[in-house]
């Protein structure tokens, strides 16, 4: 029996605003615990929330990037429950009037895990969204040996909750969804989406049903996954576990599970007997938001999306679709490429240098593109020196290594090392004449039909030029002279 997995994701994304959602306390990861707090985010009696307009803008930017419908009027509600890391005993969230509904995240091949890119089931799949709403993050608990400490720095950080339709069908697709979403959030400058810093957290629900059955199986939720690869592994584990239960003919029950990353397995947290009743009601301290002016203003801020950038790179710079995808996969790399390629005669050559030599050098040095010593225009200069025959491509590699290490320009290095390639025709003609004169035997051999002798003579000319003569020009001139 084959089983079909149905997966939905709920992603929480911290927005990178300077201050919190409803107060002026700063948002900063890794600060000394409980130093970024105030009466509002500590939930002290009588403190009043004030909406962070930038967080509203960023959520609308995200909604527009993902093709969502933006609600003309949106409001905030109180979600009531008790948890030690939530000082007010309710979370300000959105219930029936979220800022964004619908929309989708387009997947692309490079968003899949590397080892799964050859086995993509549906290319260019789009995962549709149910909604995006805005809420506040809770504080963070730290468990020590005999006590627990709470850091309220995180409490009140603006948080977008992005909910997908249950239309993801494999752990690899879930991985691709998160990578593609992360990329769009970075393009939009709304979040750094760094899972290690908890800026993007994910809950998954997964159910299994026999292939010939239309009704969905029992929904199993896996809570609080904090890495993209963790999501993939947890889902793969869960699908294996549920398959073996169904194969034994047992019933699945709806339940909530956790993920033990070290053990590589999910574990039971609770069985859901009843749906939670959070007693949502509109927050009386916050007025509903009319979004028309905000949407008009924000439309100008919607950046080019990864998909559009990939297509434009192919059309504008004649790079292959694959190279365009690799370049656009990293916004900083794409920006670097574009700065170098803008005025370039052969942008494709720039792309080759970036994707091969530059990326290899960066990874060997353990550096990111924004730490690269070679400014983009300087790379264009190097490529021009090679393309115009001033230096050979072998010399180009040498110059490149020096540029990468020192940040000096190609022209300065070429001049200092005296490695400029000799392309002057009359100078090369002189060298050829000399070589022909002192090598009568190979010359006679060539004229008698031994084509290989030409290579010997070519080598002699290049040697005579101390390696500087342009081999292509040497070959042409020699041949002309010997045939004459
Ligand atoms: Mn939430």
Boltz pocket constraint, residues with backbone or C-beta under 6 A from the ligand:
constraints:
  - pocket:
      binder: B
      contacts: [[A, 12], [A, 135], [A, 161]]
      max_distance: 6.0
